[in-house]
Amino acid sequence: MDRQFPRLEISLSKLRSNASEIVKRCSARGISVTGVIKGCTGIPQAARAFLDGGCADLGSSRIEQIVRCRQAGVPGPYTLLRVPGLSELPDTVRWCDLSLQSERATLDALEAECRRQDKTHRVIVMADLGDLREGFWDKDELVDVCVHAERDLPHVTLAGIGVNLGCVGSVQPTPEKMNDLLALAARVEEAIGRKLEIISGGATSSFTLVHWGTMPAGINHLRIGENILLGKDLQLEWGIEDMNYLAMDAFTLTAEVIEVKTKPSYPQGKLCIDAFGHKPVYTDYGIQRRALLALGKADVGDEKALLPRDKDLTVWGASSDHCIVDVTHCSRDIRVGDTVSFSLAYSNLVYLSARPDVRVVCVE
């Protein structure tokens, strides 16, 4: 079935421009950029745009996305961003050029797998500086593991060390955190007797330090996805007003209107839970003109994160497969068969790009 809607439209020129603007500012500070394609489920056309915009390589947390891009002829190189499980090591060595690592046992198993495949593999050993996701909390242990990789694992190349911030623990990247990473890198370099190739200072949230001019010298690598794909988080969520060199509309979601009715804005009857086991809090806005869209949480995740292109339209709520929008004050007369378009948050894009029944259209 060739569905017209929901439709996810990708402006490749805007993606290339976003990548170019990010890379230009990072390069001026001696920082290379891994373009992170996991937010769009590794759509090959988007991955090409990242490379065309100047990204040094491509990264994803899912090996399947890397395979998808390689099979589509997108050259890479490729970095596996989620620490691999032992069961994933054969594919890690086969498909990826570099991976993030945080366990000595996994590094030892990686060495064995590299021997089996007669390959070498590069790694970044991760430090946990407070965000409490992957990485060594004990810094002495990190140094010891780096020495072990350098001296005892001939098929595993220690490319560098890195950190993740601003994800699970929402810890803000700061110059102090970057200096902590640089100090740890200096300890590793002293222990192994050479300079590290990569000191990776984090992801999109760490680009704030590049933008503000406060990134300490020595951080030479970032892993950036959302800021290239959507450019939204730092501009809207962080409130950074002078970042308008990034387009926030490289992706457009368009949905079809399947019902338009005038109804109360407050549910009528005894309230319990919704389809997802939640107890929403409702506000009574009186009678509204409401449009029902043929998409739902299964398509976009959090529907309240959607950014309507019609500024006088608001999202009221959604179930798995339906989204309700208030069109009472819309300047246009929305009817059945019309369409409504949205810009996206990162969570929306993650859901949409992974749906096989969402039509993806690439335009310049």
C-alpha positions in Angstrom: 0.0 0.0 0.0 1.4 3.4 -1.0 0.2 5.7 1.7 0.3 9.5 1.2 -0.1 10.3 4.9 1.3 10.5 7.5 4.2 12.0 5.5 7.6 12.8 6.8 9.3 15.3 4.4 13.1 15.8 4.7 14.8 18.9 3.3 18.2 17.6 2.4 19.5 21.1 1.7 18.6 22.2 5.2 20.3 19.2 6.7 23.5 19.9 4.7 23.4 23.5 5.8 22.9 22.6 9.5 25.8 20.1 9.3 28.0 22.6 7.5 27.3 25.3 10.1 28.0 23.0 13.0 31.2 21.6 11.4 32.5 25.1 10.5 32.2 26.3 14.1 33.7 23.1 15.5 36.5 23.0 13.0 37.5 26.6 14.0 38.2 25.1 17.5 40.0 22.0 16.3 37.0 19.8 16.8 35.8 17.1 14.4 32.2 16.0 14.3 30.6 12.6 14.2 27.2 13.1 12.6 24.7 11.1 14.6 22.0 9.5 12.4 20.1 7.5 15.1 17.5 10.2 15.5 16.2 9.6 12.0 16.7 5.8 12.1 19.6 6.0 9.8 17.7 7.2 6.7 20.5 6.9 4.0 19.7 10.2 2.2 19.9 12.0 5.5 23.2 10.3 6.3 24.6 11.4 2.9 23.6 15.0 3.7 25.6 14.8 7.0 28.7 13.7 5.1 28.1 16.3 2.4 27.9 18.9 5.1 31.4 18.0 6.3 30.9 15.5 9.2 34.0 13.4 9.6 32.1 10.2 10.1 28.6 8.9 11.0 27.4 7.4 14.2 24.5 5.5 15.5 23.6 3.5 18.6 22.0 0.8 16.4 24.1 -1.5 14.3 21.0 -2.1 12.0 21.1 1.5 11.0 24.8 1.3 10.1 24.1 -1.8 8.0 21.2 0.0 6.3 23.5 2.9 5.3 26.4 0.8 4.2 24.1 -1.3 2.1 22.8 1.9 0.5 26.3 2.9 -0.5 26.9 5.6 2.2 30.6 5.2 2.8 31.1 6.2 6.5 33.3 5.7 8.5 30.9 4.5 11.2 31.0 4.8 14.9 28.8 2.6 17.2 27.6 4.9 19.9 25.9 2.5 22.3 28.3 0.3 24.2 27.9 -3.1 22.4 26.7 -6.2 24.1 28.8 -9.3 23.9 26.2 -10.8 21.5 26.7 -7.8 19.2 30.5 -8.0 18.9 30.6 -10.0 15.6 28.5 -7.4 13.9 30.4 -4.6 15.6 33.7 -5.7 14.1 32.1 -6.6 10.8 30.2 -3.3 10.2 31.7 -0.6 12.5 35.0 1.2 12.4 35.0 2.5 15.9 32.9 1.9 19.1 32.4 3.3 22.5 33.5 1.0 25.3 33.1 0.9 29.1 33.8 -2.7 30.2 37.2 -4.5 30.4 35.4 -7.9 29.7 33.9 -6.5 26.5 37.2 -5.2 25.3 38.8 -8.6 25.9 35.9 -10.3 24.0 36.3 -7.7 21.2 40.0 -8.6 20.9 39.0 -12.2 20.4 36.4 -11.4 17.8 38.8 -9.2 15.9 41.3 -12.1 15.8 38.5 -14.4 14.5 37.7 -11.9 11.7 41.4 -10.9 11.2 40.5 -7.2 11.7 41.4 -4.3 13.9 38.9 -2.1 15.6 39.2 1.3 17.2 37.6 2.2 20.5 36.8 5.2 22.7 36.8 4.4 26.4 34.0 6.2 28.2 34.2 8.1 31.5 31.2 8.9 33.6 31.5 12.4 34.9 28.1 12.6 36.5 25.4 11.9 34.0 25.2 8.3 35.2 24.8 6.5 31.9 27.7 4.6 30.4 31.3 5.0 31.4 33.9 4.3 34.2 33.1 6.0 37.5 36.4 4.9 39.0 39.0 7.0 37.2 41.9 4.7 38.3 40.0 1.8 36.7 39.6 3.7 33.5 43.3 4.4 33.3 44.1 0.8 34.0 41.7 -0.4 31.3 43.2 2.0 28.8 46.7 0.7 29.6 45.4 -2.9 29.2 43.9 -2.1 25.8 47.1 -0.3 24.7 49.5 -3.1 25.8 47.6 -6.3 25.8 45.0 -6.1 22.9 46.9 -5.9 19.6 43.7 -6.0 17.5 42.0 -3.2 19.5 43.3 0.3 18.9 42.8 2.8 21.8 41.7 5.9 19.8 40.7 8.0 22.8 38.4 8.6 25.7 35.1 10.3 25.9 32.1 11.4 28.0 28.4 11.7 27.7 26.5 14.5 29.4 23.0 15.9 29.2 21.1 12.7 28.5 19.9 10.5 31.3 21.1 12.6 34.3 20.5 15.9 32.4 23.9 17.1 33.6 25.0 20.3 31.8 28.3 20.2 29.9 30.5 23.0 31.4 34.1 24.0 31.0 34.7 22.4 34.4 33.4 19.0 33.2 35.5 19.3 30.0 38.6 20.2 32.0 37.9 17.1 34.1 37.9 15.0 30.9 41.1 16.7 29.7 42.8 15.9 33.1 41.8 12.3 32.8 43.1 12.2 29.2 46.4 13.5 30.4 46.6 10.7 33.0 45.9 8.1 30.2 48.5 9.6 27.9 51.1 9.6 30.6 50.3 5.9 31.4 50.4 4.8 27.8 53.3 7.0 26.7 51.6 8.7 23.7 49.0 11.3 22.8 45.4 10.2 22.4 43.9 10.8 18.9 40.3 11.6 20.3 39.1 13.4 23.4 35.3 13.3 22.8 33.4 15.9 24.8 29.9 14.8 24.3 26.9 15.4 22.1 24.6 18.2 21.0 24.4 19.7 24.5 28.2 20.1 24.5 28.0 22.2 21.3 26.8 25.0 23.6 30.4 25.5 24.7 31.5 25.8 21.1 28.7 28.3 20.4 29.5 30.4 23.5 33.3 30.2 22.9 34.0 28.5 26.2 35.0 25.0 25.1 38.5 24.3 26.6 41.3 23.7 24.1 42.1 20.0 23.8 38.6 18.7 23.4 38.8 17.7 19.7 35.6 15.6 19.0 31.8 15.9 19.4 29.0 13.5 18.5 26.2 15.7 17.2 22.7 14.6 16.0 19.7 16.6 17.1 21.4 20.0 16.4 21.9 19.0 12.8 18.6 17.1 12.3 16.3 19.6 14.0 18.2 22.5 15.6 15.5 22.7 18.2 16.7 21.8 21.6 19.3 24.5 22.1 17.2 27.2 20.5 13.9 26.4 22.2 14.6 24.3 25.2 17.8 26.0 26.2 16.6 29.4 25.1 19.7 30.3 23.0 18.4 33.1 20.8 21.5 33.7 18.6 21.6 30.3 17.0 19.4 31.1 14.0 22.1 29.8 11.6 20.4 26.4 12.2 17.1 25.5 10.5 14.5 24.0 12.7 12.3 22.9 9.8 14.5 20.4 8.0 11.8 17.8 8.8 8.1 18.3 8.2 5.3 16.0 9.4 2.0 16.2 7.5 -1.1 14.4 8.7 -4.6 14.1 7.2 -7.8 15.4 8.8 -10.4 12.6 9.1 -13.0 14.4 11.2 -14.0 17.9 12.2 -16.5 18.4 14.9 -17.6 21.0 17.5 -17.3 19.4 21.0 -16.7 20.2 24.6 -13.0 20.6 25.6 -13.6 18.8 28.9 -14.4 15.0 28.9 -18.0 14.2 29.9 -18.5 11.5 32.5 -16.6 9.9 35.4 -12.9 9.9 34.6 -10.5 7.0 35.0 -7.3 6.3 33.1 -6.4 6.8 29.4 -5.3 4.1 26.9 -1.8 4.3 28.3 -2.6 4.0 32.0 -2.2 7.7 32.7 -4.5 10.1 34.5 -4.4 13.3 32.5 -5.4 16.6 34.0 -7.9 18.5 31.7 -8.7 22.2 31.5 -12.2 23.3 30.5 -11.9 25.8 27.6 -15.5 25.5 26.7 -16.8 24.5 23.3 -14.1 23.9 20.6 -13.9 23.2 16.9 -11.7 20.1 16.8 -10.0 18.2 14.1 -9.1 14.5 14.3 -5.8 13.5 12.6 -4.9 10.1 11.3 -1.8 9.6 13.4 -1.2 9.1 17.1 1.3 8.2 19.9 2.4 5.1 18.0 3.6 7.5 15.2 5.0 10.4 17.2 5.4 9.4 20.8 4.6 12.6 22.8 2.0 14.4 20.7 2.3 17.5 22.9 5.9 17.9 21.7 4.7 18.5 18.1 5.1 22.1 16.8 2.1 23.1 14.6 3.0 25.1 11.6 -0.4 26.7 12.0 0.4 29.0 14.9 -3.2 29.3 16.0 -3.7 25.5 16.2 -3.0 23.6 19.4 -2.7 19.9 20.1 -5.2 18.7 22.7 -4.3 15.0 23.0 -3.8 11.7 21.3 -4.4 7.9 21.6 -2.4 5.3 19.8 -3.7 6.2 16.3 -5.6 9.4 16.6 -4.5 13.0 17.4 -7.0 15.7 18.4 -6.1 19.4 17.6 -8.1 22.5 18.5 -8.7 24.5 15.3 -11.2 27.0 16.8 -9.0 30.0 16.2 -7.4 28.8 12.9 -7.3 31.4 10.2 -8.1 28.8 7.6 -11.3 26.7 7.5 -10.0 23.2 8.1 -12.2 20.4 6.7 -12.1 16.7 6.2 -9.4 15.7 3.7 -7.2 18.8 4.5 -3.8 18.3 6.0 -2.0 19.8 9.0 1.8 20.1 9.2 4.2 20.1 12.2 7.8 20.7 13.0 9.2 18.0 15.3 10.9 17.4 18.6 13.7 14.8 18.7 11.4 12.2 20.3 8.8 12.7 17.5 11.4 12.1 14.9 12.7 9.0 16.6 9.2 7.5 16.4 8.2 8.7 13.0 11.4 7.7 11.1 11.1 4.1 12.5 7.5 3.6 11.4 7.3 1.5 8.2 3.8 3.0 7.4 5.0 6.6 7.5 5.8 7.8 4.0 9.3 9.4 3.8 9.9 12.0 1.0 13.2 13.7 0.5 13.3 17.1 -1.2 16.0 19.6 -1.8 
